Amino acid sequence: MPLLILVIVILLFGIPLLVSAIKIVKEYEKIVVFRLGRLKGAKGPGFVLVFPFIDTFTKVDLRVITVDVPRQEVITRDNVSVTVDAVVYYRVVDPVSAIMRVANYHYAVSLLGQTVLRDVLGQADLDDLLQRRDELNKRISAILDEMTVPWGIKITAVTIKSVELPEEMTRAMAKQAEAERWRRARIIEAEGERQASQILGEAARIYEEHPVALRLRELQTLIEVAREKSLVVVTETSSQLGRLIAAERAMREQEKRLGE
């Protein structure tokens, strides 16, 4: 009878305790185990045995985690107020340090990202913020990575998502871009005029040396103009040609009168 009671007690209490002690840790996870408050280390992945009422554990995800840095009001080095938001990508490389060195590493990385973002962008000009964003991303990432190494965290990347400018600055930049385009257009037009004048000067010298070429060009121009029937072209030889035509018509009229 006492043996039966012992077996029943073991079945009632032993099996549930054994089941609760068995933990299955996924491939991308680690658990940091504390036994009676003392650190036992990181375990996993796979089958892990944790003693109930004696051991406590904290699960740590080893995958890349994304932190959306809230919008930050930043004043650049050239005294322009902008609103910037960014994304920080990190992963835990040392689960024990991430649990032992900082209370909440995810929250700490988020606040640290906000602080470093304001500090770095505050030392940059607006033009650098708009045109050299990749360099700023690398600089922020390097600073964050250096500061989070003791926490067992690796910063993989930092990306500035958007930069919002004041409305007055947006209009000023639009005017600047328009003025720059007008400047380029005028330079291109002036360059075209200069090249055209050089080519015309060379052509004039050739026509001066070869008058027949100038006559041939004149005849070619007349052929092109003759395609438009509504146009009348008067040249130096038009008066002679007109007299010949008038003489021919007068001779035909005289012959017609004699025939009558």
C-alpha positions in Angstrom: 0.0 0.0 0.0 2.7 2.6 0.8 4.5 1.7 -2.5 1.3 2.3 -4.4 0.8 5.7 -2.8 4.5 6.5 -3.6 3.9 5.6 -7.2 0.8 7.7 -7.4 2.5 10.7 -5.9 5.4 10.3 -8.4 2.9 10.1 -11.2 0.9 13.1 -10.0 3.9 15.4 -9.3 6.9 13.9 -11.0 5.6 13.7 -14.5 4.3 17.4 -14.6 7.6 18.6 -13.1 9.5 16.7 -15.7 7.4 18.0 -18.6 7.8 21.6 -17.3 11.5 21.1 -17.1 11.9 20.2 -20.7 12.4 23.2 -23.0 12.7 23.2 -26.8 14.9 26.1 -28.0 14.6 27.1 -31.6 17.6 27.3 -33.9 17.6 31.2 -33.9 17.3 31.5 -30.1 19.3 31.1 -26.9 18.2 30.9 -23.3 20.2 32.4 -20.5 19.7 30.3 -17.4 20.0 31.3 -13.8 20.1 28.7 -11.0 19.1 30.1 -7.6 20.0 33.5 -8.9 23.4 32.5 -10.2 24.3 32.6 -13.9 24.6 29.2 -15.4 25.2 30.4 -19.0 23.5 30.3 -22.4 21.9 27.1 -23.6 20.3 26.0 -26.8 19.3 25.5 -29.5 17.4 22.1 -29.2 16.5 20.2 -26.1 17.3 22.0 -22.8 16.5 20.8 -19.3 15.5 23.6 -16.8 14.7 22.6 -13.3 11.4 24.1 -12.0 11.5 26.3 -9.0 15.3 26.4 -9.1 16.1 27.6 -12.6 14.9 30.8 -14.3 15.7 31.7 -17.9 15.4 34.5 -20.4 15.0 33.8 -24.0 17.1 35.8 -26.5 16.4 36.1 -30.2 19.6 36.0 -32.3 18.0 37.2 -35.6 18.4 40.7 -37.0 16.1 43.0 -35.1 14.7 46.3 -36.5 14.4 49.4 -34.4 12.4 52.3 -35.9 13.9 55.4 -34.6 11.1 58.0 -34.0 11.2 61.4 -35.8 13.9 63.7 -34.5 14.1 67.5 -34.7 17.7 68.2 -35.8 19.4 71.5 -36.4 22.2 71.1 -38.9 25.6 72.8 -38.7 24.4 75.6 -41.1 21.4 76.3 -38.8 18.6 74.6 -40.8 15.9 72.8 -38.8 15.0 69.4 -40.3 12.9 66.4 -39.2 14.7 63.1 -39.6 13.7 59.4 -38.9 15.9 56.3 -39.3 16.0 52.6 -38.9 18.6 50.7 -36.9 19.3 47.0 -37.6 21.1 45.0 -35.0 21.5 41.4 -33.7 22.6 39.8 -30.4 26.0 38.1 -30.7 26.5 37.5 -26.9 23.3 36.6 -25.1 24.9 36.6 -21.7 26.2 40.1 -22.1 22.9 41.3 -23.5 21.1 40.1 -20.4 23.8 40.9 -17.8 25.1 44.3 -19.0 21.9 46.1 -19.8 18.4 45.8 -18.4 16.5 46.1 -21.7 18.8 46.0 -24.7 16.1 46.7 -27.3 15.0 49.9 -25.5 18.6 50.9 -24.9 19.5 50.5 -28.6 16.4 52.6 -29.6 17.3 55.5 -27.2 21.0 55.3 -28.2 20.1 55.5 -31.9 18.1 58.6 -31.3 20.9 60.3 -29.4 23.6 59.4 -31.9 21.4 60.4 -34.8 20.9 63.9 -33.4 24.6 64.3 -32.6 25.9 63.2 -36.0 23.4 65.1 -38.1 23.9 68.2 -36.0 27.5 68.2 -37.1 26.6 67.9 -40.8 25.5 70.5 -43.3 22.2 70.3 -45.1 23.9 69.6 -48.4 25.7 66.6 -46.8 22.5 65.4 -45.3 20.8 65.4 -48.7 23.6 64.3 -50.9 26.0 62.2 -48.8 23.5 60.2 -46.8 25.4 56.9 -47.2 28.5 58.3 -45.5 26.3 59.6 -42.6 24.7 56.2 -42.3 28.1 54.5 -42.0 29.3 57.0 -39.5 26.2 56.5 -37.3 26.5 52.8 -37.6 30.1 52.8 -36.6 29.5 54.9 -33.5 26.5 52.8 -32.4 28.5 49.6 -33.0 31.4 50.8 -30.9 29.0 51.7 -28.0 27.0 48.5 -28.0 29.9 46.1 -28.2 30.1 45.7 -24.4 26.4 44.8 -24.5 27.0 41.8 -26.8 25.1 43.5 -29.7 26.3 44.0 -33.2 24.9 47.0 -35.3 24.6 45.7 -38.8 23.2 48.8 -40.5 21.7 52.2 -40.0 19.5 53.8 -42.7 18.1 57.4 -42.7 14.6 56.9 -44.1 13.4 60.5 -44.8 14.4 64.1 -44.3 11.7 66.7 -44.0 12.6 70.3 -44.7 10.6 73.5 -43.7 8.3 74.8 -46.3 10.3 78.0 -46.7 13.5 76.0 -47.3 11.7 73.8 -49.8 10.6 76.8 -51.8 14.1 78.3 -51.7 15.7 75.1 -52.9 13.1 74.9 -55.7 14.1 78.5 -56.8 17.8 77.6 -56.6 17.3 74.5 -58.8 15.2 76.6 -61.3 17.9 79.3 -61.4 20.6 76.6 -61.9 18.7 75.1 -64.8 18.3 78.5 -66.5 22.0 79.2 -66.0 22.9 75.9 -67.7 20.4 76.5 -70.5 21.9 80.0 -71.2 25.5 78.6 -71.2 24.5 75.8 -73.6 22.8 78.3 -75.9 25.8 80.7 -75.8 28.1 77.8 -76.5 26.0 76.8 -79.5 26.1 80.3 -80.8 29.9 80.4 -80.4 30.3 77.1 -82.3 27.9 78.2 -85.0 29.7 81.5 -85.5 33.0 79.6 -85.9 31.5 77.3 -88.5 29.9 80.2 -90.4 33.2 82.0 -90.4 35.0 79.0 -91.9 32.2 78.7 -94.5 32.5 82.4 -95.4 36.2 82.0 -96.0 35.6 79.0 -98.2 33.0 80.8 -100.3 35.4 83.8 -100.6 38.1 81.5 -102.0 35.7 79.6 -104.3 32.9 81.8 -105.7 31.5 78.9 -107.7 30.7 77.1 -104.4 28.7 80.2 -103.3 26.7 80.1 -106.6 26.0 76.4 -106.2 24.8 77.0 -102.7 22.5 79.8 -103.9 21.0 77.5 -106.6 20.5 74.8 -104.0 18.7 77.2 -101.8 16.5 78.3 -104.7 15.6 74.6 -105.3 14.6 74.2 -101.7 12.5 77.4 -101.7 10.8 76.5 -105.0 9.1 73.6 -103.3 6.9 76.2 -101.6 4.6 77.4 -104.4 3.3 80.3 -102.3 6.7 82.0 -102.0 8.2 84.4 -104.5 12.0 84.8 -104.5 13.7 87.9 -106.0 17.4 87.5 -106.8 20.0 89.5 -108.7 19.3 87.6 -111.9 15.5 87.9 -111.6 15.4 91.2 -113.6 17.2 89.7 -116.6 15.0 86.7 -116.6 12.0 88.9 -116.4 13.1 90.9 -119.4 13.6 87.8 -121.4 10.1 86.5 -120.5 8.6 89.9 -121.4 10.3 89.9 -124.8 9.2 86.4 -125.5 5.6 87.3 -124.7 5.8 90.4 -126.9 7.0 88.4 -129.9 4.2 85.9 -129.5 1.6 88.6 -129.4 3.1 90.3 -132.5 3.1 87.0 -134.4 -0.5 86.4 -133.4 -1.6 89.8 -134.7 0.2 89.3 -138.0 -1.5 86.0 -138.4 -4.9 87.5 -138.0 
